[in-house]
Amino acid sequence: MKPDNKILVGILEPDKGIVFCHIENTLEAFQKAVGGYIETFDYGEGLLIVMNEEGVLLDLPENDLGFRGTLVFCRTKGDEFASLKFFDVVVLKDLFSEVSA
C-alpha cells in the first residue's frame, strides 16, 4: 500500500492555537515540522502525536499538553501516517484553538 502523498495534519506550537494543513507524508516532512528526530505518542481514539524526541534535551518550550516543542496530530493507516478525519479536526480545534494565557 502506497501512502498518500500529502496528508491533513494538525500542528500545535507552544503558546499558539492549532493550525491544520497538508504536509508531505514523508519522514523528512514530519522531522521538519517538529524540528528534529521524531517520536510518536498514542493520543487515543486512533489519534497519534508526532513530536521531537529530544524536546527535553533541547529545552524546547512546553506546549498545552506538557510535552516539549511542536506537536503534529495525525492518524495511522497500517504502518503509515494518515490524514486526520473531519471529526478529529472539530475536536482538536475545540481543544486547542484558544491560546492559554
Secondary structure, DSSP 8 states (H G I E B T S, - for coil): ----SEEEEEEE-TTS--EEEEEESSHHHHHHHHTSSEEEEEEETTEEEEEETTTTTTT--B-TTS-BS-EEEEEEETTEEE---HHHHHHHHHHHSS---
